[in-house]
Amino acid sequence: MSTIEWDDFQRIELRVGTVLSAIPNAKAIKPAYVLEVDLGELGVKTSSAQITAHYSTEALVGRQVLCVCNFAPKRIAGVRSEVLVTGVHDDENRVVLAGFDKPLPNGARLA
């Protein structure tokens, strides 16, 4: 594994957001949801996320997630995805979301 400098890490805007809505993305080749995420001072951002294996739309609404907020927007299956919702693949290659064990303010930056 290569190493990075602290300044490299600090350039990544990892922030807490709360999922406001989640709907299936009918245009996606692989099952995905279109999420609206409240990121506090950064506003509400859209994300396309392949997280259908472990999460229902109902279970996602109100959940806090960790997002990369300073990638350039990317068009994914007809959706302008503005943030990347983070997670880790489990042993069956299904995404498990990064999360928190206590409520945090929307827009809080990972320290």
C-alpha positions as CSV (number, residue, x, y, z in Angstrom):
1,M,0.0,0.0,0.0
2,S,1.3,3.4,-0.8
3,T,1.2,6.2,1.7
4,I,-0.2,9.7,1.3
5,E,0.5,13.0,3.1
6,W,-1.9,14.5,5.7
7,D,-2.6,17.3,3.3
8,D,-3.8,14.8,0.7
9,F,-6.3,13.4,3.2
10,Q,-7.5,16.9,4.2
11,R,-8.4,17.7,0.6
12,I,-11.1,15.0,0.7
13,E,-14.4,16.5,1.9
14,L,-15.9,13.6,3.9
15,R,-19.1,14.8,5.5
16,V,-22.2,13.5,7.4
17,G,-25.5,13.7,5.7
18,T,-29.0,12.4,6.4
19,V,-30.9,10.5,3.7
20,L,-34.2,12.4,3.0
21,S,-35.5,10.1,0.3
22,A,-34.6,6.9,-1.5
23,I,-36.2,5.6,-4.7
24,P,-35.2,2.8,-7.1
25,N,-33.3,4.0,-10.1
26,A,-35.2,2.4,-12.9
27,K,-32.5,3.2,-15.5
28,A,-29.7,1.5,-13.7
29,I,-28.3,-1.7,-15.1
30,K,-27.4,-3.0,-11.7
31,P,-30.0,-2.3,-8.9
32,A,-29.5,1.1,-7.4
33,Y,-31.3,3.8,-5.5
34,V,-31.4,7.5,-6.1
35,L,-30.8,9.2,-2.8
36,E,-31.4,12.8,-1.7
37,V,-29.0,13.6,1.2
38,D,-29.1,16.6,3.5
39,L,-25.6,17.8,4.0
40,G,-26.4,20.9,6.1
41,E,-24.7,24.0,4.9
42,L,-23.8,22.2,1.6
43,G,-27.5,21.7,0.9
44,V,-29.4,18.7,-0.4
45,K,-27.4,16.6,-2.8
46,T,-28.3,13.6,-5.0
47,S,-26.5,10.3,-5.2
48,S,-26.9,7.1,-7.1
49,A,-25.9,4.2,-4.9
50,Q,-25.8,0.4,-5.5
51,I,-26.9,-0.4,-2.0
52,T,-30.0,-2.4,-2.6
53,A,-28.8,-5.8,-1.2
54,H,-28.8,-4.7,2.4
55,Y,-31.1,-1.7,2.5
56,S,-34.7,-1.0,1.6
57,T,-35.8,2.5,0.7
58,E,-37.7,2.7,3.9
59,A,-34.7,1.8,6.0
60,L,-32.5,4.4,4.3
61,V,-34.7,7.4,5.0
62,G,-33.5,9.2,8.1
63,R,-30.2,7.2,8.2
64,Q,-27.0,9.2,8.5
65,V,-24.3,8.4,5.9
66,L,-20.7,9.5,5.2
67,C,-20.3,11.2,1.8
68,V,-17.4,12.3,-0.3
69,C,-18.6,15.8,-1.3
70,N,-15.9,17.2,-3.5
71,F,-15.9,14.8,-6.4
72,A,-17.1,16.4,-9.6
73,P,-20.7,15.5,-10.3
74,K,-21.1,12.4,-12.5
75,R,-24.0,11.2,-14.6
76,I,-24.9,7.6,-13.5
77,A,-27.9,5.8,-15.2
78,G,-29.7,9.1,-15.9
79,V,-29.0,10.6,-12.5
80,R,-26.6,13.6,-11.8
81,S,-24.8,12.0,-8.8
82,E,-23.3,14.9,-6.8
83,V,-21.9,13.0,-3.8
84,L,-20.5,9.5,-3.2
85,V,-22.1,7.7,-0.3
86,T,-19.4,5.5,1.3
87,G,-19.4,1.9,2.3
88,V,-17.4,-1.3,2.2
89,H,-18.0,-4.5,0.2
90,D,-18.8,-7.5,2.4
91,D,-17.7,-11.1,1.6
92,E,-20.5,-11.4,-1.0
93,N,-19.5,-8.1,-2.7
94,R,-22.6,-6.3,-1.3
95,V,-22.1,-2.7,0.0
96,V,-22.4,-2.1,3.8
97,L,-22.7,1.6,4.4
98,A,-20.3,3.5,6.6
99,G,-22.2,4.9,9.6
100,F,-22.2,6.4,13.0
101,D,-23.3,5.2,16.4
102,K,-24.5,8.6,17.6
103,P,-26.5,11.4,15.8
104,L,-24.3,14.1,14.2
105,P,-25.1,17.5,12.6
106,N,-25.6,17.3,8.9
107,G,-22.5,18.6,7.1
108,A,-20.1,17.7,9.9
109,R,-16.7,16.9,8.5
110,L,-14.8,13.7,9.3
111,A,-11.9,14.7,11.5
